[in-house]
């Protein structure tokens, strides 16, 4: 079975920056961007982007070059993102939680013409590399920064690469997802016109890390329709004050965020009359959480989205009308997208039958940067294989039931076990290991490892965790390591990770 979304407008423009310029001309004094270190009207925002473009021109970067960003949740990230794509360059945002061992292979592959990073991430940068670095603090902007004159839009084709987002692969090697100007411009349109009914008077808050692909839905899209984007980091004790102070009308969070907030009396008791849309993604929201949110915000609507970085990222959405009648569903495909469910022979299965979810359409990435084999493995006959197991019901609603791949999702962050296993295997005393997701009431999953050590090894669980902490971002580090004498295997020798998950309950927490 397959289902296709509505048609997209025939005249949809791939030049997203021109849409932002339109709102500079229409509503120059309206707030475009609010961040911890600065506030910008549309006039100021566009002028500041032009200032960054002028700065880049002095660095002798040229169209098609890659510009790596390692910037936190503040105005520099947003300005640099738009300045890079408006100049015909390619923006490469890096996860700010990565450590040096994870950053180095990405830089070697992408060969950036320029790296822009905050000084606080200096330790993540390789000590020896040939790429120029600009250390950029989110300082208050001066009048000179806002005084740049208009810089012409660099002509780009719809299929030219605009963004490369790095995501870990199942083999542990990071993969650069190439998104084109058509990809992101389409996602901006889908996000604001089909996925979520945004309006130009909305104030949309982004509390997740900006390097995440969800930025295309909740950060960049509002700026193309004249709305206000509000950016900060997720601090549970500050959310209520921020939402109230900034009159937020659209709130996005992963289910973990909502579960944390619903346990906070300040959140459950505060008066937040402007909130009209609550949106979530990354994992399934328990029906109890949806019910609690509807009780907390009786006038608000709840929308779910589903996707992958490879799909820009959103590929489907569940309308509020079905939030309670289709619990667990991730909805129907967005305009321009098709979803199907197939068996191991790539044949479509009947409604209600579980298979692998595959997608096709305008959101689909151009491929993985400099990794043609990985691209060929992921895309067959124009269909992207998500690795998710799910089914379509008789009404055409998609449900995700499991993950074909072994990916762990911790609080909305994707973790690939093979990447963690590769780090543990760096220790010569590790004979065999397997990393699995451990159930967690708040984060959904945590990282757990089962390890066989060589006889007479003196390594402890704490030693293994300390080693992982040196080479992995904190959220990828195992919280529990179980030293075992053997691991379960199937007839072909593959470790039975499902059996390991069943064993978790037999170990003390």
Secondary structure, 3 states (H helix, E strand, C coil): CEEECCCCCCCCCCCHHHHHHHHHHHCCCCEEEEECCEEEEHHHHHHHHHHHHHHHHHCCCCCCCEEEEECCCCHHHHHHHHHHHHCCCEEEECCCCCCHHHHHHHHHHHCCCEEEECHHHHHHCCCCCCCCEEECCCCCCCCCCCCCCCCCCCCCCCCCEEEEEEEECCCCCEEEEEEEHHHHHHHHHHHHHHHCCCCCCCEEEECCCCCCCCHHHHCHHHHCCCCEEEECCCCHHHHHHHHHHCCCCEEEEEHHHHHHHHCCHHHHHCCCCCCCEEEEECCCCCHHHHHHHHHHCCCCEEEEEEEEHHHCEEEEEECHHHCCCCCCEEEEECCCEEEEEECCCCCECCCCCCEEEEEEECCCCCEECCCHHHHHHHEECCEEEEEEEEEECCCCCEEEEEECCCCEEECCEEECHHHHHHHHCCCCCEEEEEEEEEEECCCEEEEEEEEEECCCCCCCHHHHHHHHHHHCCHHHCCCEEEECCCCCECCCCCECHHHHHHHHHHCCC
